[in-house]
Amino acid sequence: MTIIDIKTEITGNIWKIEAKPGDRIDEGEAIMILESMKMEIPVSAPEPGVLHEILFEEGATVTEGTVVARLEA
């Protein structure tokens, strides 16, 4: 089992969480949606696996490069 950090590519607010720990996630599937400058940007899984944990709640502000979730691959 390998744990993969899922990081944001932009600074923004976590608008909506799309998955929960234990969910099987496909490569490219959105785990959460960030809102930045009135745009909605998905944070997606880099590869398939099981969502291990989400580190922030909806409404939290995160900066570019922040680890927001972990995936078991």
CNS distance restraints for C-alpha pairs under 8 A (distance, minus, plus):
assign (resid   1 and name CA) (resid  72 and name CA) 6.32 0.50 0.50
assign (resid   1 and name CA) (resid  73 and name CA) 6.17 0.50 0.50
assign (resid   2 and name CA) (resid  72 and name CA) 5.59 0.50 0.50
assign (resid   2 and name CA) (resid  73 and name CA) 5.31 0.50 0.50
assign (resid   3 and name CA) (resid  52 and name CA) 7.93 0.50 0.50
assign (resid   3 and name CA) (resid  70 and name CA) 6.35 0.50 0.50
assign (resid   3 and name CA) (resid  71 and name CA) 5.55 0.50 0.50
assign (resid   3 and name CA) (resid  72 and name CA) 4.68 0.50 0.50
assign (resid   3 and name CA) (resid  73 and name CA) 6.33 0.50 0.50
assign (resid   4 and name CA) (resid  70 and name CA) 5.50 0.50 0.50
assign (resid   4 and name CA) (resid  71 and name CA) 5.09 0.50 0.50
assign (resid   4 and name CA) (resid  72 and name CA) 6.37 0.50 0.50
assign (resid   4 and name CA) (resid  73 and name CA) 7.02 0.50 0.50
assign (resid   5 and name CA) (resid  67 and name CA) 5.98 0.50 0.50
assign (resid   5 and name CA) (resid  68 and name CA) 7.67 0.50 0.50
assign (resid   5 and name CA) (resid  69 and name CA) 6.20 0.50 0.50
assign (resid   5 and name CA) (resid  70 and name CA) 4.70 0.50 0.50
assign (resid   5 and name CA) (resid  71 and name CA) 6.60 0.50 0.50
assign (resid   6 and name CA) (resid  43 and name CA) 7.96 0.50 0.50
assign (resid   6 and name CA) (resid  44 and name CA) 7.88 0.50 0.50
assign (resid   6 and name CA) (resid  45 and name CA) 6.91 0.50 0.50
assign (resid   6 and name CA) (resid  46 and name CA) 7.54 0.50 0.50
assign (resid   6 and name CA) (resid  67 and name CA) 5.50 0.50 0.50
assign (resid   6 and name CA) (resid  68 and name CA) 6.00 0.50 0.50
assign (resid   6 and name CA) (resid  69 and name CA) 5.18 0.50 0.50
assign (resid   6 and name CA) (resid  70 and name CA) 5.67 0.50 0.50
assign (resid   6 and name CA) (resid  71 and name CA) 7.22 0.50 0.50
assign (resid   7 and name CA) (resid  43 and name CA) 7.74 0.50 0.50
assign (resid   7 and name CA) (resid  64 and name CA) 7.74 0.50 0.50
assign (resid   7 and name CA) (resid  65 and name CA) 5.25 0.50 0.50
assign (resid   7 and name CA) (resid  66 and name CA) 5.16 0.50 0.50
assign (resid   7 and name CA) (resid  67 and name CA) 4.25 0.50 0.50
assign (resid   7 and name CA) (resid  68 and name CA) 5.74 0.50 0.50
assign (resid   7 and name CA) (resid  69 and name CA) 7.25 0.50 0.50
assign (resid   8 and name CA) (resid  43 and name CA) 6.42 0.50 0.50
assign (resid   8 and name CA) (resid  62 and name CA) 7.77 0.50 0.50
assign (resid   8 and name CA) (resid  63 and name CA) 7.26 0.50 0.50
assign (resid   8 and name CA) (resid  64 and name CA) 5.39 0.50 0.50
assign (resid   8 and name CA) (resid  65 and name CA) 5.03 0.50 0.50
assign (resid   8 and name CA) (resid  66 and name CA) 5.52 0.50 0.50
assign (resid   8 and name CA) (resid  67 and name CA) 6.67 0.50 0.50
assign (resid   8 and name CA) (resid  68 and name CA) 6.94 0.50 0.50
assign (resid   9 and name CA) (resid  43 and name CA) 7.94 0.50 0.50
assign (resid   9 and name CA) (resid  64 and name CA) 5.14 0.50 0.50
assign (resid   9 and name CA) (resid  65 and name CA) 5.83 0.50 0.50
assign (resid  10 and name CA) (resid  36 and name CA) 7.93 0.50 0.50
assign (resid  10 and name CA) (resid  63 and name CA) 6.35 0.50 0.50
assign (resid  10 and name CA) (resid  64 and name CA) 4.27 0.50 0.50
assign (resid  10 and name CA) (resid  65 and name CA) 7.19 0.50 0.50
assign (resid  11 and name CA) (resid  36 and name CA) 6.93 0.50 0.50
assign (resid  11 and name CA) (resid  61 and name CA) 7.53 0.50 0.50
assign (resid  11 and name CA) (resid  62 and name CA) 5.62 0.50 0.50
assign (resid  11 and name CA) (resid  63 and name CA) 4.01 0.50 0.50
assign (resid  11 and name CA) (resid  64 and name CA) 4.67 0.50 0.50
assign (resid  12 and name CA) (resid  34 and name CA) 5.83 0.50 0.50
assign (resid  12 and name CA) (resid  35 and name CA) 5.49 0.50 0.50
assign (resid  12 and name CA) (resid  36 and name CA) 4.70 0.50 0.50
assign (resid  12 and name CA) (resid  61 and name CA) 5.69 0.50 0.50
assign (resid  12 and name CA) (resid  62 and name CA) 5.65 0.50 0.50
assign (resid  12 and name CA) (resid  63 and name CA) 6.47 0.50 0.50
assign (resid  13 and name CA) (resid  34 and name CA) 5.39 0.50 0.50
assign (resid  13 and name CA) (resid  35 and name CA) 5.22 0.50 0.50
assign (resid  13 and name CA) (resid  36 and name CA) 6.61 0.50 0.50
assign (resid  13 and name CA) (resid  58 and name CA) 7.81 0.50 0.50
assign (resid  13 and name CA) (resid  59 and name CA) 5.83 0.50 0.50
assign (resid  13 and name CA) (resid  60 and name CA) 5.54 0.50 0.50
assign (resid  13 and name CA) (resid  61 and name CA) 4.30 0.50 0.50
assign (resid  13 and name CA) (resid  62 and name CA) 6.16 0.50 0.50
assign (resid  14 and name CA) (resid  32 and name CA) 7.12 0.50 0.50
assign (resid  14 and name CA) (resid  33 and name CA) 6.10 0.50 0.50
assign (resid  14 and name CA) (resid  34 and name CA) 4.55 0.50 0.50
assign (resid  14 and name CA) (resid  35 and name CA) 6.35 0.50 0.50
assign (resid  14 and name CA) (resid  57 and name CA) 7.23 0.50 0.50
assign (resid  14 and name CA) (resid  58 and name CA) 5.06 0.50 0.50
assign (resid  14 and name CA) (resid  59 and name CA) 5.15 0.50 0.50
assign (resid  14 and name CA) (resid  60 and name CA) 5.47 0.50 0.50
assign (resid  14 and name CA) (resid  61 and name CA) 6.35 0.50 0.50
assign (resid  14 and name CA) (resid  62 and name CA) 7.42 0.50 0.50
assign (resid  15 and name CA) (resid  32 and name CA) 7.61 0.50 0.50
assign (resid  15 and name CA) (resid  33 and name CA) 5.58 0.50 0.50
assign (resid  15 and name CA) (resid  34 and name CA) 5.23 0.50 0.50
assign (resid  15 and name CA) (resid  35 and name CA) 5.68 0.50 0.50
assign (resid  15 and name CA) (resid  58 and name CA) 5.66 0.50 0.50
assign (resid  15 and name CA) (resid  59 and name CA) 5.88 0.50 0.50
assign (resid  16 and name CA) (resid  32 and name CA) 5.64 0.50 0.50
assign (resid  16 and name CA) (resid  33 and name CA) 5.15 0.50 0.50
assign (resid  16 and name CA) (resid  34 and name CA) 7.11 0.50 0.50
assign (resid  16 and name CA) (resid  58 and name CA) 5.76 0.50 0.50
assign (resid  17 and name CA) (resid  31 and name CA) 6.31 0.50 0.50
assign (resid  17 and name CA) (resid  32 and name CA) 4.23 0.50 0.50
assign (resid  17 and name CA) (resid  33 and name CA) 6.36 0.50 0.50
assign (resid  17 and name CA) (resid  57 and name CA) 7.78 0.50 0.50
assign (resid  17 and name CA) (resid  58 and name CA) 6.47 0.50 0.50
assign (resid  18 and name CA) (resid  30 and name CA) 6.68 0.50 0.50
assign (resid  18 and name CA) (resid  31 and name CA) 5.09 0.50 0.50
assign (resid  18 and name CA) (resid  32 and name CA) 5.00 0.50 0.50
assign (resid  18 and name CA) (resid  33 and name CA) 7.40 0.50 0.50
assign (resid  19 and name CA) (resid  23 and name CA) 6.52 0.50 0.50
assign (resid  19 and name CA) (resid  30 and name CA) 7.94 0.50 0.50
assign (resid  19 and name CA) (resid  31 and name CA) 5.31 0.50 0.50
assign (resid  19 and name CA) (resid  32 and name CA) 7.08 0.50 0.50
assign (resid  19 and name CA) (resid  51 and name CA) 7.78 0.50 0.50
assign (resid  20 and name CA) (resid  51 and name CA) 6.84 0.50 0.50
assign (resid  20 and name CA) (resid  53 and name CA) 7.59 0.50 0.50
assign (resid  20 and name CA) (resid  54 and name CA) 7.40 0.50 0.50
assign (resid  21 and name CA) (resid  50 and name CA) 7.50 0.50 0.50
assign (resid  21 and name CA) (resid  51 and name CA) 4.86 0.50 0.50
assign (resid  21 and name CA) (resid  52 and name CA) 5.19 0.50 0.50
assign (resid  21 and name CA) (resid  53 and name CA) 5.18 0.50 0.50
assign (resid  21 and name CA) (resid  54 and name CA) 6.91 0.50 0.50
assign (resid  22 and name CA) (resid  50 and name CA) 5.79 0.50 0.50
assign (resid  22 and name CA) (resid  51 and name CA) 5.34 0.50 0.50
assign (resid  22 and name CA) (resid  52 and name CA) 6.20 0.50 0.50
assign (resid  23 and name CA) (resid  50 and name CA) 5.59 0.50 0.50
assign (resid  23 and name CA) (resid  51 and name CA) 5.52 0.50 0.50
assign (resid  24 and name CA) (resid  48 and name CA) 7.63 0.50 0.50
assign (resid  24 and name CA) (resid  49 and name CA) 5.82 0.50 0.50
assign (resid  24 and name CA) (resid  50 and name CA) 4.43 0.50 0.50
assign (resid  24 and name CA) (resid  51 and name CA) 6.43 0.50 0.50
assign (resid  25 and name CA) (resid  29 and name CA) 6.35 0.50 0.50
assign (resid  25 and name CA) (resid  45 and name CA) 7.05 0.50 0.50
assign (resid  25 and name CA) (resid  48 and name CA) 5.52 0.50 0.50
assign (resid  25 and name CA) (resid  49 and name CA) 5.39 0.50 0.50
assign (resid  25 and name CA) (resid  50 and name CA) 5.71 0.50 0.50
assign (resid  25 and name CA) (resid  51 and name CA) 6.61 0.50 0.50
assign (resid  26 and name CA) (resid  45 and name CA) 6.94 0.50 0.50
assign (resid  26 and name CA) (resid  47 and name CA) 6.61 0.50 0.50
assign (resid  26 and name CA) (resid  48 and name CA) 4.35 0.50 0.50
assign (resid  26 and name CA) (resid  49 and name CA) 6.66 0.50 0.50
assign (resid  27 and name CA) (resid  44 and name CA) 7.51 0.50 0.50
assign (resid  27 and name CA) (resid  45 and name CA) 5.28 0.50 0.50
assign (resid  27 and name CA) (resid  46 and name CA) 5.55 0.50 0.50
assign (resid  27 and name CA) (resid  47 and name CA) 4.09 0.50 0.50
assign (resid  27 and name CA) (resid  48 and name CA) 4.48 0.50 0.50
assign (resid  27 and name CA) (resid  49 and name CA) 7.88 0.50 0.50
assign (resid  28 and name CA) (resid  44 and name CA) 5.08 0.50 0.50
assign (resid  28 and name CA) (resid  45 and name CA) 5.08 0.50 0.50
assign (resid  28 and name CA) (resid  46 and name CA) 6.03 0.50 0.50
assign (resid  28 and name CA) (resid  47 and name CA) 6.89 0.50 0.50
assign (resid  29 and name CA) (resid  44 and name CA) 5.15 0.50 0.50
assign (resid  29 and name CA) (resid  45 and name CA) 5.64 0.50 0.50
assign (resid  30 and name CA) (resid  42 and name CA) 5.52 0.50 0.50
assign (resid  30 and name CA) (resid  43 and name CA) 5.49 0.50 0.50
assign (resid  30 and name CA) (resid  44 and name CA) 4.16 0.50 0.50
assign (resid  30 and name CA) (resid  45 and name CA) 6.53 0.50 0.50
assign (resid  31 and name CA) (resid  42 and name CA) 7.30 0.50 0.50
assign (resid  31 and name CA) (resid  43 and name CA) 5.80 0.50 0.50
assign (resid  31 and name CA) (resid  44 and name CA) 5.50 0.50 0.50
assign (resid  31 and name CA) (resid  45 and name CA) 6.74 0.50 0.50
assign (resid  32 and name CA) (resid  42 and name CA) 5.90 0.50 0.50
assign (resid  32 and name CA) (resid  43 and name CA) 5.36 0.50 0.50
assign (resid  32 and name CA) (resid  44 and name CA) 7.29 0.50 0.50
assign (resid  33 and name CA) (resid  40 and name CA) 6.21 0.50 0.50
assign (resid  33 and name CA) (resid  41 and name CA) 5.54 0.50 0.50
assign (resid  33 and name CA) (resid  42 and name CA) 4.40 0.50 0.50
assign (resid  33 and name CA) (resid  43 and name CA) 5.97 0.50 0.50
assign (resid  34 and name CA) (resid  40 and name CA) 5.62 0.50 0.50
assign (resid  34 and name CA) (resid  41 and name CA) 5.08 0.50 0.50
assign (resid  34 and name CA) (resid  42 and name CA) 6.11 0.50 0.50
assign (resid  34 and name CA) (resid  43 and name CA) 7.11 0.50 0.50
assign (resid  35 and name CA) (resid  39 and name CA) 5.51 0.50 0.50
assign (resid  35 and name CA) (resid  40 and name CA) 4.67 0.50 0.50
assign (resid  35 and name CA) (resid  41 and name CA) 6.27 0.50 0.50
assign (resid  36 and name CA) (resid  40 and name CA) 6.62 0.50 0.50
assign (resid  36 and name CA) (resid  41 and name CA) 7.53 0.50 0.50
assign (resid  45 and name CA) (resid  71 and name CA) 7.77 0.50 0.50
assign (resid  47 and name CA) (resid  73 and name CA) 7.32 0.50 0.50
assign (resid  48 and name CA) (resid  73 and name CA) 6.38 0.50 0.50
assign (resid  49 and name CA) (resid  71 and name CA) 6.12 0.50 0.50
assign (resid  49 and name CA) (resid  72 and name CA) 5.36 0.50 0.50
assign (resid  49 and name CA) (resid  73 and name CA) 4.41 0.50 0.50
assign (resid  50 and name CA) (resid  71 and name CA) 5.66 0.50 0.50
assign (resid  50 and name CA) (resid  72 and name CA) 5.11 0.50 0.50
assign (resid  50 and name CA) (resid  73 and name CA) 6.64 0.50 0.50
assign (resid  51 and name CA) (resid  69 and name CA) 7.69 0.50 0.50
assign (resid  51 and name CA) (resid  70 and name CA) 6.30 0.50 0.50
assign (resid  51 and name CA) (resid  71 and name CA) 4.54 0.50 0.50
assign (resid  51 and name CA) (resid  72 and name CA) 6.21 0.50 0.50
assign (resid  52 and name CA) (resid  69 and name CA) 7.49 0.50 0.50
assign (resid  52 and name CA) (resid  70 and name CA) 5.32 0.50 0.50
assign (resid  52 and name CA) (resid  71 and name CA) 5.00 0.50 0.50
assign (resid  52 and name CA) (resid  72 and name CA) 5.83 0.50 0.50
assign (resid  53 and name CA) (resid  69 and name CA) 5.51 0.50 0.50
assign (resid  53 and name CA) (resid  70 and name CA) 5.30 0.50 0.50
assign (resid  53 and name CA) (resid  71 and name CA) 7.14 0.50 0.50
assign (resid  54 and name CA) (resid  68 and name CA) 6.05 0.50 0.50
assign (resid  54 and name CA) (resid  69 and name CA) 4.27 0.50 0.50
assign (resid  54 and name CA) (resid  70 and name CA) 6.60 0.50 0.50
assign (resid  55 and name CA) (resid  67 and name CA) 7.61 0.50 0.50
assign (resid  55 and name CA) (resid  68 and name CA) 5.15 0.50 0.50
assign (resid  55 and name CA) (resid  69 and name CA) 5.49 0.50 0.50
assign (resid  56 and name CA) (resid  60 and name CA) 6.42 0.50 0.50
assign (resid  56 and name CA) (resid  68 and name CA) 6.19 0.50 0.50
assign (resid  56 and name CA) (resid  69 and name CA) 7.91 0.50 0.50
assign (resid  62 and name CA) (resid  66 and name CA) 6.34 0.50 0.50
